[in-house]
């Protein structure tokens, strides 16, 4: 299970979760764990009010929207997902920030992919997210920088992980752009084998 995480909202975590899912084999499951901004279903073009995962043909994955208020707590839901008997990847679109809601998916994951834009403030927040992940014993396996083709100097030192891809800024729906999809394919192929759980 991979947590797709970053310290700031609006840096492209949800787009990255779907972009990586589209590039991975065996129809991965993408889980929305962001109760404050649950928009994974909308980006995938699926309804929010489903009881379980829905197939998203456009990205060849399954999408599980944020569960309703009567659902079990997030830590139990993620533990149940971890116990699934499947070879398919599970990606968790995490909430931004440093609160408990952001920490639960980091703790449940086998690895973390950081997502940030190239601006200094977003990179600092991504570095804080990396520290949170390491504090709960989860390795940071890589980073994706969105809305840029620039590789900031020392970014791998700041984040403490390899840079998997830089994803260009495009107008409209990013995942409709061939260049963006190619960058996510490169990122997915660069994931360490140990992160493919």
C-alpha positions, 0 to 999 in steps of 0.5 A: 500500500502506497500513501500519496502524500504532501504537506500542502493542499492543491499540489496534485496528490489526487491527480498523482494517485490516479496518474500512478494508478493508470500506469500500474498493472492489475487495476490498482485500488485508489482510496480517498482518505481525505475527508476534508476535500474528498475529490478523488471520485470527481476527478475519476468521473465517478459518483461519491455515494457508493458502498464499495470500490467502483471501476474507473475505465478511463484510468483502468483502476478501482476507486473507493471514495471517502466513506460516509460518516457511519463508516468505521474509523480510518485506521480500521478501514486502512487495516482492512485494505492492507489485509486484502488478498490481492496482487493489485496495488493500493494507493491512498490519496491522503489529506494535507497537513500534519494532523491525525487524519494525515498520519493514519494513512502514513502509518498504514502504508508500506511506503510513501510517495511525496507530491509537491510543486517546485515552490519553496513553501510546498517543498518544505511542507513535503519535507515535513510530511517525509519526516512524519512518515519516517517518524511512524516507521514508513519509508519515503520511496520517492517524490513527484513534482507537479506543474513543473519540468524544473528539477530544483537543486538539492531536492533529493537531499531536502526530501531524502528520497529519489525524484521519480518524475517532474510533471508539466503544467497543462491547461484543462484536465492534466491526465488527458495530456499525453506528456503528463501520462508519460511522466506518471508512467515513468514515475510508476516504473521507477518505484522500488519493487519493495513499494509495489505492495 
